Amino acid sequence: MKTSEAKQSRERVLDGLAAAPGIAIGTAHRHEHGQLHVPEYRIPVGRLEEELERFSHAARQAARQVDDLLNKAKRLPSAAAEEMGYLLEAYLQMLKGSRLVRGVAARIKSERINAESAVMREISEIVEGLAAVDDAYLAARAADIREVGSRLIRALNKTTWKPFEQLPKNAAILADELSPADAALLHPRLVAGLATEAGGMESHTAIMARSLGIPSVLGVQGLLEGVKGTETVIIDGGLGRVIIDPSPETLAKYRSLKARYIKSRRQLAGLASLPAITQDGETISLLANLELPSEVESVLSAGAEGVGLLRSEFLFMNRTSLPGEDEQYQALAQFVRALKGRPVTIRTLDAGSEKLPGLDSVGLNPALGLRAIRLSLKHPELMEAQLAACLRAGAHGPIRILLPMVMNSGEVIAVREMMTRIAKRLKRRRIPIADPLPPLGVMIEIPGAAVTADALAAQSDFFAIGTNDLTMYTLAIDRSDEAVANLYNPLHPAVLRLIQFSTEAALRARIPVSVCGEMAGEARLTGLLLGLGIRELSMAPIHLGSVKQRIRAMSLSAAIRRTRNIMDQVDSASISGLIDGFNAEIGV
């Protein structure tokens, strides 16, 4: 993270992770997560039962507090309310007979220590285990464990934690960290923006901030240094920047940028009901990527024609047992019904670095190991339960099934045969399923799959090109590795040629082909993708408006001509220049 001092000004510019878009200008409200005093002492044998009861009482009290929060969360905007509902229900489960609670009780008895100390030791052991796996999702779950532990200790100490009670209007929250439960207490009408020293893009706090529409920057090193709580603060959630004590020139600049941002968002929102059609009459299908049930409302309000990628991993994470067919069916059917007839593309489990209960542990290099379709085919019961749930959910509306990390046509054939057998079994039991059977598609995200796209197209009903992994595997770049992240470049000629080859193979086989990676949501690249032959784009809902605006301003024939020129280039700089030139010509 970078810090710079403006001349003749106290202005501090700090960079972090752009967690939730928008620009906030407000007054600093310094918030430090409750510091907990944790005593440690031995418990005589004769008082162990008394100490166990004290801990049980504290766990029940903490659970009642979470119940109160659940009731408060119902008054939040619907997307945020749903997200908080899932999170707080998970907190309740952790407070009622989970490994955490059982482990604390066992420590009190075996180590003869007080409950507060036992809670801290048990949390440390669980968090260390999660930290051993380098994964953003599991890191976010560690924060959830610590939050539940903090609630237990406060209940044991008989202390209360009531943040934001005296919050002024237009406050810019600056925090060392912010738990999702604390974030649920933020009111969008009072809070201008949020910045924290800790936190990542996959955290519940980041998800909550996006749901509430609060511009946010996380992971800002040195954020609280010297902050008194009265300074003017600018939070640029799109750029990932926090400016403390801005100069008059910076403040004037950002006031103008904020006005333009608000005007732009209103204009883009007005496009939701309009078709994505080019100047020369070509209609493009714009779909949304989904990860959580809380995002359905944003898909509908943004005007998406359906879901081009529903990641099913949320069903399997943060639990001690695998979900069964019925549980998966209920969750997927909820998505399908909520989309009200719009198609939903369900990607089967793409577990990588996450260890799933009862299954093989992750390898030395999870990105290249037993994951995605490989894991599902090694454990047929895993794939069978998911396919059955998908087929049953398909009785409530149109779905497609998408297979991740496919390497060869044999994998597609094996899944299709499995799906046919499952369909026959469900029909014999008179269970309603999709009729006809849903299309079965392939994610093109391995270079080997792109090079053999003709063979895959012969066995597939559609392609979805995952540009994130395709770029990573093609260039051998891990974006999470700061030493090489700057080399990650989806405009590398090799990446573009693999996209072109895959698209042309799909078009020759007359099957649909979409792009569902980050490239799809980058309006700057829309003309390039359309010029390559893509007519279906799937992206985060927040990007739908800007991409649609770009489509409506361009001529497809002009995009095709420019793309032919681009594909003749041999370096990324020339490619980037031609893309920017095309965008300048259409004036958006």
Secondary structure, 3 states (H helix, E strand, C coil): CCEEECCCCCCEEEECEEEECCEEEEEEEEECCCCCCCCCCECCHHHHHHHHHHHHHHHHHHHHHHHHHHHHHCCCCHHHHHHHHHHHHHHHHHCCCCHHHHHHHHHHHHHCECHHHHHHHHHHHHHHHHHCCCCHHHHHHHHHHHHHHHHHHHHHHCCCCCCCCCCCCCEEEEECCCCHHHHCCCCCCCEEEEEECCCCCCCHHHHHHHHHCCCEEECCCCCCCCCCCCCEEEEECCCCEEEECCCHHHHHHHHHHHHHHHHHHHHHHCCCCCCCECCCCCECEEEEEECCHHHHHHHHHCCCCCEEEEEHHHHCCCCCCCCCHHHHHHHHHHHHHHCCCCCEEEECCCCCCCCCCCCCCCCCCHHHCCCHHHHHHHCHHHHHHHHHHHHHHHHHCCEEEEECCCCCHHHHHHHHHHHHHHHHHHHHCCCCCCCCCCCEEEEECCHHHHHCHHHHHHHCCEEEECHHHHHHHHHCCCCCCCCCHHHCCCCCHHHHHHHHHHHHHHHHHCCCEEECCHHHHCHHHHHHHHHCCCCEEEECHHHHHHHHHHHHHCCHHHHHHHHHHHCCCCCHHHHHHHHHHHHHHHCC
